[in-house]
Structure formats: structure tokens, C-alpha cells
Amino acid sequence: MRLFALAAFAFAMITGAASAQSPQTASAILAGGCFWCMEPPYDKTAGVISTISGYSGGPEAKPTYEQVSAGKTGHFEVIKVEYDPTKVTYAQLLEIFWPNVDPLDAAGQFCDKGPHYRSAIFYSNDEEKRLAEASKKAIADKLGKTVETQVLPAAEFYPAEDYHQDYYVKNPLKYKFYRYGCGRDARLEAVWGTKK
């Protein structure tokens, strides 16, 4: 009996040590218009584990791209950023978010218009809400204009279809053509004064 207890204790210590060494994970859901364009800045950020394009904010269960792009589901095009909070903070993710969106556009983002293309930050708890609202106020003060980006409670996240995931990696020429044709970088430079 003692041998069994000792073995169980040793197993608990080993598995406990292993879990203590595994990275912590958290997630953030952000809407910045076309989800293809929101993945790259986060994918190159230290501490980000993955980005997933998807849909959130609406009541429709398991929506498709065709449904969301028709603008009738209440969902936004979003990305879910999985990250290690010991390496990158939620506040730092917000710092990356702002210069990659046009916070002044209430109708959508760049060439993509409609409620499903609006910019938004989805918070999961009171601290994320506080940080999101504080960062929104700081951006409004910096730009001296009304920031139209919404701060909303997190809702169910639905991953987009496989062909949307890492689109900029799988289809670099089509991605660059779309991004240029949509005027995204030109508008970002106009708003923020820097090239992306």
C-alpha cells in the first residue's frame, strides 16, 4: 500500500512539474475588417502561439463565410489570437491592434463595408474591458477624433473555413493584390502616418 502511495505521489510530482513547465495560454478576439489582413502582425509577435480567422459577435450558430459576408448574421470577421501571457500581454496585443485598423470608420474597414467588417475588441473579463476602453480613449485623444471601434463582450467564436486560415501564407500574390486593391496600407498611412 505504501509503495502504491509513493508511486502515486511521484507521478503527481512529475505531472505537476510538467504542467508547470507548459506555457500558459490565453486568447483575444479582435475584429479589424478582413481577417486575412489581421493575422500577419500577430503571427510575427513573440509570445503569440497562433491566430485563427473566424466569426464572432452574432447569434447565428456555425455561420459560413457566405452567410457572414452577406451581412445578415450579426457576426464580425474576427481573429482569435492564442498567446502566452507570460511573454506578451493583452495590453501589448491592443497596441498592435490599433495601427492595423482604421478606427475612424463606422461603416467597415477600407474597401470592405458593412456591419460584419467593422472594427471591434471583444473582452472576456473586467480587466480586458478596462484595458480595451482605456486604449480606445488613448487613441481618441491621440487622433483628436471619435473612435468608432466598438468594445464588446466576448461571444462564441466560430473558426472560418480552412481556406481562409493563413491565407496570406498560402496565397501570397492574391493576398498582396487584395490588400493593395483594397487601399488598406494607403489608408493606414493616412491615419497613422507610417507605412505598414
C-alpha positions in Angstrom: 0.0 0.0 0.0 2.8 2.4 0.9 4.6 1.5 -2.4 1.4 2.4 -4.3 1.0 5.7 -2.4 4.7 6.5 -3.0 4.3 5.8 -6.7 1.1 7.9 -6.9 3.0 10.8 -5.2 5.9 10.5 -7.6 3.5 10.5 -10.6 1.7 13.6 -9.2 5.0 15.4 -8.7 6.2 14.5 -12.3 3.0 15.5 -14.0 2.7 18.6 -11.8 6.2 19.7 -12.8 5.4 19.0 -16.5 2.3 21.1 -16.3 4.2 23.9 -14.6 6.6 24.0 -17.5 4.0 24.1 -20.2 3.1 27.5 -21.4 0.1 29.4 -20.1 -2.4 30.3 -22.8 -5.0 33.0 -23.2 -6.9 34.3 -26.1 -8.1 37.6 -27.5 -10.8 38.1 -30.2 -10.3 41.1 -32.4 -12.1 42.5 -35.5 -10.3 44.6 -38.0 -12.1 44.1 -41.2 -10.7 41.4 -43.5 -9.4 38.7 -41.2 -6.7 37.7 -43.7 -5.0 41.1 -43.0 -5.2 40.9 -39.3 -3.3 37.6 -38.9 0.2 38.7 -40.1 1.0 41.4 -37.4 0.2 38.9 -34.7 1.8 35.9 -36.3 5.2 37.7 -36.1 4.7 38.7 -32.5 6.8 36.9 -29.8 4.5 35.1 -27.4 1.7 34.6 -29.9 1.0 30.9 -30.3 -1.5 31.0 -33.2 -4.0 33.1 -35.0 -7.3 31.7 -36.2 -9.6 33.6 -38.6 -13.3 33.3 -37.8 -16.6 34.8 -36.9 -18.0 36.2 -33.7 -20.5 38.6 -32.2 -23.7 37.4 -33.7 -26.4 34.9 -32.7 -26.1 32.6 -35.7 -24.6 29.2 -34.8 -21.8 27.8 -37.0 -22.1 30.5 -39.7 -20.5 30.1 -43.1 -18.4 32.7 -44.9 -21.2 33.2 -47.4 -23.7 34.0 -44.6 -21.4 36.3 -42.8 -20.2 38.2 -45.9 -23.9 38.8 -46.8 -24.0 40.9 -43.6 -27.1 39.2 -42.1 -25.8 37.1 -39.2 -24.7 39.8 -36.8 -21.2 38.3 -36.8 -17.9 40.2 -37.4 -15.0 38.8 -39.3 -12.5 38.3 -36.5 -9.3 36.7 -35.5 -8.7 34.7 -32.3 -5.2 35.3 -31.0 -3.9 32.5 -28.8 -1.0 33.7 -26.7 1.3 33.1 -23.8 0.6 35.9 -21.3 4.0 35.4 -19.7 5.6 36.6 -23.0 3.1 39.1 -24.4 0.3 40.9 -22.6 -3.2 41.7 -23.6 -2.3 45.4 -23.5 0.5 44.7 -25.9 -1.9 42.9 -28.2 -4.1 46.1 -28.2 -1.0 48.2 -29.1 -0.6 46.0 -32.2 -4.3 46.2 -33.0 -4.8 49.9 -33.3 -2.3 50.8 -36.1 -3.6 47.9 -38.2 -7.2 49.2 -38.3 -9.0 52.4 -39.3 -10.6 53.3 -36.0 -12.5 56.3 -37.6 -14.6 54.2 -40.0 -18.0 53.3 -38.6 -19.1 51.6 -41.9 -16.5 48.9 -42.1 -12.8 48.8 -42.9 -11.1 50.1 -46.1 -12.9 48.8 -49.2 -14.9 46.3 -47.2 -18.1 47.9 -45.9 -20.9 46.5 -43.8 -21.5 45.7 -40.2 -19.5 42.4 -40.5 -16.4 44.4 -41.4 -16.5 46.9 -38.5 -13.6 47.0 -36.1 -14.1 45.8 -32.6 -12.3 44.5 -29.5 -14.1 41.6 -27.6 -13.3 41.4 -23.9 -13.6 38.3 -21.8 -13.4 39.8 -18.3 -13.4 43.1 -16.4 -9.7 43.7 -16.8 -9.8 43.2 -20.5 -12.7 45.6 -20.7 -10.8 48.2 -18.7 -7.7 47.9 -20.9 -9.7 48.0 -24.1 -11.7 51.1 -23.1 -8.5 52.8 -21.8 -6.7 52.1 -25.0 -9.7 53.3 -27.1 -9.7 56.6 -25.1 -5.9 57.0 -25.6 -6.4 56.6 -29.4 -9.2 59.1 -29.4 -7.1 61.6 -27.6 -4.1 60.9 -29.9 -6.1 61.3 -33.1 -8.4 64.0 -31.7 -11.3 62.3 -33.4 -14.2 60.0 -32.5 -13.1 56.4 -32.4 -15.7 54.1 -34.0 -14.1 50.8 -32.9 -16.5 49.0 -30.6 -15.6 47.4 -27.3 -17.9 44.4 -26.8 -18.3 41.4 -24.5 -16.9 38.2 -26.0 -19.3 35.9 -27.7 -19.0 32.4 -29.2 -16.1 32.2 -31.7 -16.5 30.1 -34.8 -13.4 29.2 -36.9 -13.6 30.2 -40.6 -13.3 27.6 -43.3 -9.9 26.1 -43.8 -9.1 28.0 -47.0 -9.2 31.3 -45.0 -6.6 30.2 -42.4 -3.1 31.6 -43.1 -4.4 32.9 -46.5 -1.5 35.4 -46.7 0.9 32.5 -46.5 -0.9 30.1 -48.8 -1.8 32.7 -51.5 0.8 35.5 -51.1 0.2 37.1 -54.6 -3.6 37.1 -54.3 -3.3 38.4 -50.7 -1.0 41.3 -51.7 -3.2 42.1 -54.7 -6.3 42.2 -52.5 -4.6 44.3 -49.8 -3.3 46.8 -52.3 -6.5 47.0 -54.2 -8.5 47.5 -51.0 -6.3 50.5 -50.2 -5.6 49.2 -46.7 -2.0 50.3 -46.4 -2.6 53.7 -48.0 -5.4 54.4 -45.5 -3.3 53.1 -42.6 -0.6 55.5 -43.6 -3.1 58.4 -43.8 -4.5 57.7 -40.4 -1.3 56.7 -38.5 1.4 58.4 -40.6 3.5 55.3 -41.0 3.7 52.6 -43.6 2.7 49.1 -42.6 
